[in-house]
């Protein structure tokens, strides 16, 4: 199997995962009244976003389940199962009957499908990262690992683009009736392509020997401090992305006194720059050291976040444009090299489980909650730039944790060289 096809096979699941993320988020206003009919449309929308958030609750469980599969049965097998478990519910969402047809069962089925997706998503990205980095040449592990996040951000852009095209060619009435189903059903194209790529992956030999402790037990009993330390390293990795690229359009169009026109378009441009810079960030990590590159990205974010927020708060289109591009550069230096460090933090036989627990807990606690925390800070302080303080705090904590971080006991020597590279 060619190296290019192997890289695509590793990253394609992340495309599907975040494609669904974007599609569900953008289509929530259409789906809310259909699955949660309420006299108050805001209540229906909140309920729909609640279903969206429910998937996050299952991610840690998914990390444990697919961590076991990947650590005991092999990365390729976990990748094939995860994409099937993720694509099936996504397509079924597009086929679900609404409340009008089957009553409350429609909402129950939607919640069930989101929970199943959450389990799959909890293992997909981490398995993709370990698969790509472990199979990469030693001097290109940063570049190869970055393709997993390239697929994730690319999936968001693809999802938002498909929704935008669908809304452009389908009338508003048709979108409210059945047009919203189209983007979900189109995910089958990504699945068929991804399944074809992953079917060619050779299974890893399954070790036969004395009975071992489960990967979960080994992680929790021998590496709990490593899990907590790794989570701390990832605070800005998680919170920064959700604040600066998921919540930012709402901030620019709904929160600041002088709303910025075309906030969504500006954010799309920033994310496009981010996705293009992620492999560059990974490659620079190969050249200058992963920890050094991440510290540079964290430093730029910490130093620049408050003045850039103040510039955005003026309602300046130029300020929003320049700030978005600077944030894209800084976060690419944090996220691009991060997979290579993650993939060599734990010994290989428990790597997926250890990283899966740390990643999913950090993402759930500091990624998914970032928009809510930022909104609360503005309300509590009366300062619309208050989210900058939050990101500054995450940057300082992440930098200290990254400087003091060392691989867990028993990590392979190659892993120690990667994760422990000097700043």
Secondary structure, 3 states (H helix, E strand, C coil): CCHHHHHHHHHHHHHHHHHHHHHHHHHHHHHHHHHCCCCCHHHHHHHHHHHHHHHHHCHHHHHHHHHHHHHHHCHHHHHHHHHHHHHHHHHHHHHCCCHHHHCHHHHHHHHHHHHHHHHHHHHHHHHHHHHHHHCCCHHHHHHHHHHHHHHHHHHHHHHHHHHHHHHHHCCHHHHHHHHCHHHHHHHHHHHHHHHHHHHCCCCCCCCCCCCCCCHHHHHHHHCHHHHHHHHHHCHHHHHHHHHHHHHHHHHHHHHCCCCCCCHHHHHHHHHHHHHHHHHHHHHHHHHHCHHHHHHHHHHHHHHHHHHHHHHHHCCCHHHHHHHHHHHHHHHHHHHHHHHHHHCCCCCHHHHHHHHHHHHHHHHHHHHCCHHHHHHHHHHHHCCCCHHHHHHHHHHHHHHHHHHHCCCCCCCCHHHHHHHCCCC
